[in-house]
Amino acid sequence: MSTVKKTNVARDPHIRTVRTFKRFTLGQRWEHTFLFLSITVLALTGLPQKYRATSWSQTILATPERVELLQTIHHIAAILLGVIVVYHLGVIIYQLTRRSLPGDMLPTGKDVQDAWHMLQYLLYIKKDKPKFGKYNFEQKVTYWFIFFAIGILGVSGLIIWFPEFFTRFLPGGVIPASKLAHSTEAVTLVIFIVIWHFYHVHLERLNLSIFTGTLNEEDMTTYHQLEYKRILGKAEPGDKKE
């Protein structure tokens, strides 16, 4: 649930009070931090193994000891990512049992309309951007892309890590197929995060709400206008709920 907090910028009575809106819980912020750290370590230790034919990779993996160390770090980061996934799914299941799971991140027909509206705005067909609720279609694309990417990486990674176990009941061809799927999906995920996620969150505008947990009123009215109106009870008849 979003809450509004008033913060005094200074003791000067002429300076107005700044309102902030709660976006993320402490648990969600820590979850994002560990997710960022684990994916970063996995990328830094996984890419040299994928591109072993390159000179920079051969420098890093110059000795068997370095290869073993890199693989060990990669596996530790993978375990951390697995813990994060279990925690995330556990929270979802708990909220489902309590019938308190918010549907803000689920795709809706409005997301398709918003994407089409945004395309028309970028082509100068429409003058204004679409109005968004708590999460816009770009943020939902980010969430679901990473969600399924981690699933593919997790399954293929386990098969690569424990080939003897999985080939007891799966054909041997599953090993090279898993290696191809794992490395390709890893590169795709890194490119997606750097180009798509970083652009929309850090380059297009600096949004630190996932670290602070709150968003100021100006950003709320600019980027999450429908959510802002909902919180303050000012929703208009023409506003569509996401």
TAGIRA-V700427 format. One record per residue. N is the residue number from 1. RES is the residue in one small letter. SS is DSSP state (alpha for helix, beta for strand, coil for the rest). NEAR is the number of other ideal C-beta (glycine too) atoms within 10 Angstrom. D_CENTER is the distance of its C-alpha to the mean C-alpha in Angstrom with 1 decimal. Layout:
N/RES/SS/NEAR/D_CENTER ; N/RES/SS/NEAR/D_CENTER
This chain:
1/m/coil/7/19.8 ; 2/s/coil/16/19.7 ; 3/t/coil/10/22.5 ; 4/v/beta/14/24.4 ; 5/k/beta/11/25.6 ; 6/k/beta/9/28.4 ; 7/t/beta/10/28.7 ; 8/n/beta/11/31.9 ; 9/v/coil/9/31.4 ; 10/a/coil/7/34.9 ; 11/r/coil/6/38.2 ; 12/d/coil/8/39.8 ; 13/p/coil/7/40.5 ; 14/h/coil/5/40.1 ; 15/i/coil/10/36.4 ; 16/r/coil/9/34.3 ; 17/t/beta/9/31.9 ; 18/v/beta/13/28.2 ; 19/r/beta/15/26.1 ; 20/t/beta/19/22.5 ; 21/f/beta/22/20.3 ; 22/k/beta/16/18.2 ; 23/r/coil/22/14.5 ; 24/f/coil/17/13.0 ; 25/t/coil/12/15.1 ; 26/l/alpha/8/15.9 ; 27/g/alpha/11/14.5 ; 28/q/alpha/14/11.0 ; 29/r/alpha/15/11.4 ; 30/w/alpha/13/12.8 ; 31/e/alpha/18/10.3 ; 32/h/alpha/14/7.5 ; 33/t/alpha/13/10.5 ; 34/f/alpha/14/11.5 ; 35/l/alpha/17/8.3 ; 36/f/alpha/12/8.6 ; 37/l/alpha/14/12.3 ; 38/s/alpha/21/12.5 ; 39/i/alpha/23/10.7 ; 40/t/alpha/13/12.8 ; 41/v/alpha/17/15.9 ; 42/l/alpha/23/15.4 ; 43/a/alpha/18/15.3 ; 44/l/alpha/15/18.2 ; 45/t/alpha/20/20.3 ; 46/g/alpha/24/19.5 ; 47/l/alpha/17/20.2 ; 48/p/alpha/20/23.7 ; 49/q/alpha/16/24.6 ; 50/k/alpha/15/23.6 ; 51/y/coil/15/25.7 ; 52/r/coil/11/28.7 ; 53/a/coil/7/31.2 ; 54/t/coil/12/30.1 ; 55/s/alpha/7/32.1 ; 56/w/alpha/10/29.2 ; 57/s/alpha/15/28.0 ; 58/q/alpha/12/31.6 ; 59/t/alpha/10/32.0 ; 60/i/alpha/17/29.1 ; 61/l/coil/18/30.3 ; 62/a/coil/10/34.0 ; 63/t/coil/8/35.1 ; 64/p/alpha/8/34.5 ; 65/e/alpha/9/33.7 ; 66/r/alpha/13/30.8 ; 67/v/alpha/15/29.5 ; 68/e/alpha/11/29.7 ; 69/l/alpha/13/28.1 ; 70/l/alpha/17/25.1 ; 71/q/alpha/15/24.8 ; 72/t/alpha/11/25.1 ; 73/i/alpha/15/22.4 ; 74/h/alpha/20/20.1 ; 75/h/alpha/14/21.1 ; 76/i/alpha/14/20.6 ; 77/a/alpha/20/17.0 ; 78/a/alpha/20/16.6 ; 79/i/alpha/11/18.2 ; 80/l/alpha/17/16.0 ; 81/l/alpha/21/12.9 ; 82/g/alpha/15/15.1 ; 83/v/alpha/12/16.0 ; 84/i/alpha/20/12.4 ; 85/v/alpha/17/12.2 ; 86/v/alpha/10/15.7 ; 87/y/alpha/14/15.0 ; 88/h/alpha/16/12.2 ; 89/l/alpha/10/14.5 ; 90/g/alpha/10/17.4 ; 91/v/alpha/15/16.2 ; 92/i/alpha/11/15.8 ; 93/i/alpha/11/19.2 ; 94/y/alpha/11/20.8 ; 95/q/alpha/12/19.8 ; 96/l/alpha/10/21.2 ; 97/t/alpha/9/24.4 ; 98/r/coil/8/24.7 ; 99/r/coil/6/24.0 ; 100/s/coil/9/21.6 ; 101/l/coil/15/18.3 ; 102/p/coil/10/17.0 ; 103/g/coil/7/16.4 ; 104/d/coil/14/14.4 ; 105/m/coil/14/11.4 ; 106/l/coil/13/14.0 ; 107/p/coil/13/15.0 ; 108/t/coil/16/18.4 ; 109/g/alpha/9/21.3 ; 110/k/alpha/19/20.6 ; 111/d/alpha/21/17.4 ; 112/v/alpha/11/19.7 ; 113/q/alpha/13/22.2 ; 114/d/alpha/22/19.9 ; 115/a/alpha/15/18.8 ; 116/w/alpha/13/22.5 ; 117/h/alpha/18/23.4 ; 118/m/alpha/17/21.1 ; 119/l/alpha/11/22.6 ; 120/q/alpha/14/26.0 ; 121/y/alpha/14/25.2 ; 122/l/alpha/10/24.2 ; 123/l/coil/8/27.5 ; 124/y/coil/7/29.4 ; 125/i/coil/9/30.5 ; 126/k/coil/14/29.1 ; 127/k/coil/7/29.6 ; 128/d/coil/7/26.7 ; 129/k/coil/16/23.0 ; 130/p/coil/20/22.0 ; 131/k/coil/21/21.4 ; 132/f/coil/22/18.1 ; 133/g/coil/21/17.6 ; 134/k/coil/19/15.0 ; 135/y/coil/19/12.1 ; 136/n/coil/24/13.1 ; 137/f/alpha/21/12.8 ; 138/e/alpha/19/10.7 ; 139/q/alpha/20/7.8 ; 140/k/alpha/18/8.7 ; 141/v/alpha/17/8.9 ; 142/t/alpha/18/5.4 ; 143/y/alpha/15/4.7 ; 144/w/alpha/13/8.0 ; 145/f/alpha/16/8.1 ; 146/i/alpha/16/5.9 ; 147/f/alpha/12/7.8 ; 148/f/alpha/12/11.0 ; 149/a/alpha/18/10.7 ; 150/i/alpha/21/10.6 ; 151/g/alpha/12/13.5 ; 152/i/alpha/17/15.4 ; 153/l/alpha/21/15.0 ; 154/g/alpha/15/16.1 ; 155/v/alpha/14/19.1 ; 156/s/alpha/22/20.3 ; 157/g/alpha/24/19.9 ; 158/l/alpha/16/22.0 ; 159/i/alpha/20/24.6 ; 160/i/alpha/17/24.9 ; 161/w/alpha/15/25.2 ; 162/f/coil/10/27.8 ; 163/p/alpha/16/29.6 ; 164/e/alpha/6/32.9 ; 165/f/alpha/11/31.6 ; 166/f/alpha/18/29.8 ; 167/t/coil/14/32.8 ; 168/r/coil/7/35.0 ; 169/f/coil/7/34.0 ; 170/l/coil/14/32.1 ; 171/p/coil/9/33.7 ; 172/g/coil/10/33.6 ; 173/g/alpha/9/31.9 ; 174/v/alpha/17/28.6 ; 175/i/alpha/16/28.3 ; 176/p/alpha/10/28.3 ; 177/a/alpha/14/26.2 ; 178/s/alpha/21/23.5 ; 179/k/alpha/16/23.8 ; 180/l/alpha/11/23.4 ; 181/a/alpha/18/20.4 ; 182/h/alpha/22/18.7 ; 183/s/alpha/18/19.4 ; 184/t/alpha/13/18.7 ; 185/e/alpha/18/15.3 ; 186/a/alpha/22/14.5 ; 187/v/alpha/15/15.8 ; 188/t/alpha/13/14.0 ; 189/l/alpha/20/10.5 ; 190/v/alpha/18/11.7 ; 191/i/alpha/10/13.2 ; 192/f/alpha/16/10.3 ; 193/i/alpha/19/8.1 ; 194/v/alpha/11/11.4 ; 195/i/alpha/11/12.9 ; 196/w/alpha/14/10.5 ; 197/h/alpha/17/7.6 ; 198/f/alpha/12/10.3 ; 199/y/alpha/11/12.9 ; 200/h/alpha/16/11.7 ; 201/v/alpha/18/10.6 ; 202/h/alpha/11/13.2 ; 203/l/alpha/9/15.9 ; 204/e/coil/11/16.5 ; 205/r/coil/10/16.5 ; 206/l/coil/8/15.8 ; 207/n/coil/16/13.5 ; 208/l/coil/11/13.5 ; 209/s/alpha/18/13.1 ; 210/i/alpha/16/10.3 ; 211/f/alpha/11/13.1 ; 212/t/alpha/14/16.1 ; 213/g/coil/17/15.1 ; 214/t/beta/20/17.1 ; 215/l/beta/23/17.5 ; 216/n/beta/15/21.0 ; 217/e/alpha/16/23.2 ; 218/e/alpha/10/23.4 ; 219/d/alpha/18/19.6 ; 220/m/alpha/24/19.7 ; 221/t/alpha/12/22.7 ; 222/t/alpha/14/21.4 ; 223/y/alpha/18/17.9 ; 224/h/coil/23/18.0 ; 225/q/alpha/16/21.7 ; 226/l/alpha/20/21.9 ; 227/e/alpha/25/20.1 ; 228/y/alpha/24/22.3 ; 229/k/alpha/17/25.4 ; 230/r/alpha/17/24.5 ; 231/i/alpha/18/24.2 ; 232/l/alpha/13/27.5 ; 233/g/coil/6/29.1 ; 234/k/coil/9/29.8 ; 235/a/coil/15/28.3 ; 236/e/coil/8/30.6 ; 237/p/coil/4/32.1 ; 238/g/coil/6/30.4 ; 239/d/coil/14/26.9 ; 240/k/coil/14/24.8 ; 241/k/coil/10/22.6 ; 242/e/coil/24/19.2
